[in-house]
Amino acid sequence: MSASENIRDGVARAVEVMKAIGIDVGSYRLSLYGLFSTLVVAVLLYVAVRLLMRGIKWLLRRNTQIDATQRLLTEKLIAIALFVFAMLFGIDLLGIDLTALAVFSGAAGLAIGFGLQKTVGNLIAGIILLMDRSIKPGDIIVVGDGSAMGGTTLPGGMPNVGRVARIGVRAVNVITRDGKKHLIPNELLMTQPVENWSYASPEVRVRMRVPVGYNCDPRLAQRLMIEAATTNPRILNEPEPAVWITAFGERAVEHELRYWISDPEAGLGNIQGEVFLGIWDRFKEAGIAIPYPRQDVRIVGAPDKGETPKS
């Protein structure tokens, strides 16, 4: 007997032994051979789908007629279709009778309905986000007040924003300026207010409060504020910076400096700090004072100056 025949006989005996080891579930035989075959087929189909997806991604990235959002949506739809096809093909290849699983269909359907409700909702929400192209990778967004991304409103009223790094099946990966990566569920972006600073235009207006003392020239102070803004390379010249008096406060004349930037992903706090420092230097040279908080305490019933208190 040749070596090949010995191998075939050994494999046949091993298959018979694996088929003999098992249990009967109703009219269905659950054997060790069936489990092993299912595992092998599942691994082979998974590898085949992954290889096909690599080839499809390579072809889509070479196509310059579609943008990144359309390419990502196409990849996800093809991936879902391939996995569904692979699952059905594997069931047919293994010869699994789906009617044998009818006993478990009710309980499985109920478990999936409750357990995967959020997952399916996030999946559908992610597909909708990619279809309407309201949020794309690279966009600068603010969700609500920024608390969804672990941030709060910064001094000056500017929220902590983040850049969309990746739109996944379950969540959107957002990277904030402090380097933290946050996973925001897709469903949250569909149900909560979302500010997308890159949706129509990347230009963002920054507003800064600047108090000026009453004994100073407000026109000179406004010119110095505009000068501090226009000399910063990140601030746009069109629309040009503007400054307005917003209120006559208790200690100072309240001004608001407004200017536009086109790169909010580069930071908002740093641009405000640079402009504030420029205003400080120019105010100091011009002798313009910035009032600081102060409280006057008056004691009722205290003697006037020069008056001797009564004993």
TAMOPE-V421608 format. One record per pair of residues at least 24 apart in sequence whose ideal C-beta (glycine too) atoms are under 6 Angstrom apart, sorted by the first residue. I is the first residue (numbers start at 0). J is the second residue. Records with the same first field share a line. If there is no record, write none. Layout:
BEGIN
I->J / J
END
This chain:
BEGIN
27->99
37->93
40->89 / 92 / 93
44->85 / 89
48->81 / 85
52->78
67->136
68->129 / 132 / 135
71->129
72->129
120->186
121->169 / 184 / 185 / 186
122->168
124->185 / 186 / 189
125->168 / 185
136->163
138->163 / 195 / 197
139->196 / 197 / 263 / 264
140->193 / 195
141->194
142->191 / 193
143->191 / 192
147->183
148->173 / 175 / 181
149->181
153->268
155->207 / 271
157->267
162->264
176->266
196->263
201->261
202->259 / 261
203->260 / 263
204->257 / 259
205->258
206->255 / 257
207->256
208->255
209->254 / 256
210->251 / 253 / 290
211->251 / 252 / 254
212->251 / 288 / 290
215->287
217->252
220->287
223->281
224->256 / 278
227->274 / 277 / 278 / 281
228->258 / 274
231->273
233->260 / 270
234->258
235->259
250->290
251->290
END
